Amino acid sequence: MATRLGCPTANLAVEQGAVIPALGVYVGNTELEGIIYPSIICINDGRTGYRLKIEVHLLDQKDINLSGKYLHVVLCNKIRDLVPFPGEDEMAKIIQDDIYKAGEWFAVHKG
C-alpha cells in the first residue's frame, strides 16, 4: 500500500482490454471480504501517458492492509480531473480536499 502522501492506497493494475472511464478522481464503493467501504478512486497514467493504474483509498480506514487482497471497485461520481503534480506538499493538500469532498458526497448519497 502506498502512503507517501498521507493517504494509504491500494494500487491496482489495469488488465489489458479492460474498459475504464476517463482519467480522474472518483468517489465510489470498494468491496473487501464482503464489506463495502466508501472510497476515493484515482484513475491515472502514472504521469507516463501510457501505463494506466487505479489507486483506491478506503475512507476512514487507514489501518486495513490491502496488500494481496481482492477488491471489487464501483465508481459512483467523478469529483475532479487529474492535475499536474504540483509537489508533495501541495498534492497532499489536494488529496485532503478530495477526502473532504468525498465525505460530503457520501453524506448526501447514503445507501
C-alpha positions in Angstrom: 0.0 0.0 0.0 1.3 3.4 -0.9 1.2 6.0 1.8 3.8 8.6 0.8 1.2 11.5 0.6 -0.6 10.6 3.9 -3.3 8.7 2.1 -2.8 4.9 2.0 -3.9 3.4 -1.3 -4.1 0.0 -2.9 -2.5 0.3 -6.3 -4.4 -1.8 -8.8 -3.1 -2.7 -12.2 -5.4 -2.3 -15.2 -5.8 -5.5 -17.1 -5.3 -5.4 -20.8 -8.6 -5.0 -22.6 -10.3 -3.5 -19.6 -12.8 -0.7 -20.2 -12.3 2.2 -17.9 -13.8 5.7 -17.6 -11.8 8.9 -18.1 -8.7 9.6 -16.0 -9.7 11.4 -12.8 -10.6 11.2 -9.2 -13.9 9.4 -8.3 -16.0 8.6 -5.3 -17.1 5.0 -5.1 -17.5 1.9 -3.1 -15.0 -0.9 -2.6 -15.9 -4.3 -1.5 -13.3 -6.2 0.6 -14.1 -9.5 2.1 -17.9 -8.9 1.9 -17.7 -5.4 3.4 -18.4 -2.3 1.4 -16.3 0.8 2.1 -16.8 4.3 0.8 -13.7 5.1 -1.2 -11.8 7.6 -3.3 -10.6 6.1 -6.6 -8.0 7.7 -8.8 -7.5 6.5 -12.3 -4.3 7.8 -13.7 -1.5 7.2 -16.1 1.3 7.5 -13.5 2.5 10.7 -15.3 3.8 8.5 -18.1 1.0 8.8 -20.5 0.9 5.0 -21.2 0.7 2.9 -18.1 -2.8 3.1 -16.5 -3.4 2.3 -12.9 -6.1 2.6 -10.3 -5.4 3.8 -6.8 -8.1 3.1 -4.1 -8.3 4.7 -0.7 -10.8 3.4 1.8 -12.2 6.5 3.6 -11.6 6.4 7.4 -9.8 3.0 7.2 -6.1 3.7 7.5 -5.2 0.5 9.3 -6.6 -2.1 6.9 -3.9 -3.9 5.0 -5.0 -4.2 1.4 -1.8 -5.9 0.1 -2.7 -9.1 -1.8 -6.4 -8.7 -1.3 -9.2 -8.9 -3.9 -11.1 -5.7 -4.3 -14.3 -5.0 -6.2 -14.5 -1.3 -7.0 -17.6 0.5 -8.2 -17.3 4.2 -9.4 -20.2 6.4 -8.4 -19.3 10.0 -9.3 -16.3 11.9 -10.7 -15.1 14.7 -8.3 -12.3 16.1 -10.4 -9.9 15.8 -13.3 -6.3 15.0 -12.8 -4.0 17.9 -12.1 -0.3 18.1 -12.9 1.8 17.0 -9.9 2.5 20.3 -8.0 4.9 18.7 -5.5 4.3 16.5 -2.5 3.1 19.2 0.0 0.5 20.7 -2.4 -0.6 17.2 -3.6 -1.2 16.2 0.0 -3.5 19.3 0.4 -5.4 18.4 -2.8 -5.9 14.8 -1.6 -7.2 16.1 1.8 -9.6 18.3 -0.1 -10.7 15.2 -2.2 -11.3 13.3 1.1 -13.4 16.2 2.4 -15.5 16.3 -0.9 -15.9 12.6 -0.8 -17.3 12.7 2.7 -19.7 15.4 1.7 -20.8 13.3 -1.3 -21.4 10.2 0.8 -23.3 12.3 3.4 -25.8 13.3 0.7 -25.9 9.9 -1.1 -26.3 7.4 1.7 -27.4 3.9 0.9 
